[in-house]
């Protein structure tokens, strides 16, 4: 059974940082790419970042490029999203994704 469990969200001031984690199980994690998405109320789910199976290639949405970093730890079957220089526009529920599977999401709120 595929499971994706996000954690690490919270309330942070503009300019602050958060580190999201996604614990994966039930599929061959080391052999697949992983994604982070986010959703703001009233908007479509937005792709944020992707990392390939080897961890060598990453891609980012223009809105987060230079501020967010995606990484993976295959020994722990975990994908990470380091978020720096956070802006109020980054407020959203963040989701971990593989294929058609999604986690439950973790809320990130950027506010003074």
C-alpha positions in Angstrom: 0.0 0.0 0.0 1.4 3.3 -1.1 1.7 5.9 1.6 3.0 9.5 1.5 3.1 11.4 4.8 4.1 15.0 4.9 5.3 16.9 7.9 7.1 20.1 8.8 4.6 22.7 8.0 3.7 25.6 10.3 3.5 29.3 10.8 6.5 31.4 9.8 7.2 35.1 9.3 8.1 36.5 5.9 11.7 35.9 5.2 11.8 32.8 7.3 12.5 29.2 6.5 10.8 25.8 6.8 11.8 22.3 5.9 9.1 19.9 4.8 9.5 16.1 4.8 7.6 13.4 3.0 8.0 9.8 4.3 7.3 7.3 1.5 6.4 3.6 1.7 4.8 0.9 -0.4 6.6 1.4 -3.6 10.2 1.3 -5.0 11.2 4.8 -3.8 14.8 4.6 -4.9 13.8 4.1 -8.5 11.3 6.9 -9.0 11.2 10.6 -9.2 9.2 12.6 -6.6 7.3 15.9 -6.7 6.1 18.6 -4.4 2.9 20.5 -5.2 0.9 23.1 -3.3 -2.6 24.3 -3.2 -4.0 27.7 -2.2 -7.8 27.9 -1.5 -9.7 28.8 -4.6 -6.8 27.9 -6.9 -5.6 24.9 -8.8 -3.0 22.7 -7.4 0.4 24.1 -8.4 3.5 22.1 -9.2 6.5 23.3 -7.1 9.5 21.0 -7.6 10.6 17.6 -8.9 13.6 15.5 -8.2 14.6 12.5 -10.3 15.2 9.0 -9.1 19.0 9.5 -8.8 18.7 12.9 -7.1 20.9 14.4 -9.8 18.3 16.5 -11.6 15.9 18.9 -10.1 13.4 21.3 -11.5 11.5 24.2 -9.9 8.5 26.4 -10.6 9.7 29.9 -11.5 7.9 31.2 -8.4 10.2 29.3 -6.0 13.4 29.0 -8.0 16.4 30.2 -6.0 14.5 29.9 -2.7 13.4 26.3 -2.4 15.5 23.2 -2.7 14.2 19.6 -3.2 16.3 16.7 -2.0 15.9 13.0 -1.2 17.3 10.5 1.3 16.9 7.0 -0.1 18.1 5.4 3.1 15.1 6.9 4.9 12.7 6.9 1.9 12.2 10.6 2.4 11.9 13.6 0.1 12.6 17.0 1.5 11.7 20.5 0.6 13.8 23.3 2.1 12.0 26.6 1.8 13.9 29.8 2.4 13.0 33.5 2.1 9.4 32.6 2.4 6.8 35.0 1.2 3.1 35.4 2.1 2.4 34.1 -1.4 3.9 30.8 -0.4 1.1 30.1 2.0 -0.6 26.9 0.9 -1.1 23.3 1.7 2.0 21.4 0.4 1.7 17.9 -1.0 4.1 15.2 -1.8 3.4 13.2 -5.0 4.4 10.1 -6.9 2.4 8.9 -9.9 -1.3 9.2 -8.9 -0.6 9.1 -5.2 -0.7 12.1 -2.9 -0.1 12.6 0.8 -2.6 14.4 3.1 -0.7 17.6 2.9 0.9 19.9 5.4 -0.1 23.5 5.9 2.4 26.3 5.5 1.4 29.8 6.5 3.7 32.8 6.0 2.4 35.8 7.9 3.7 38.5 10.1 
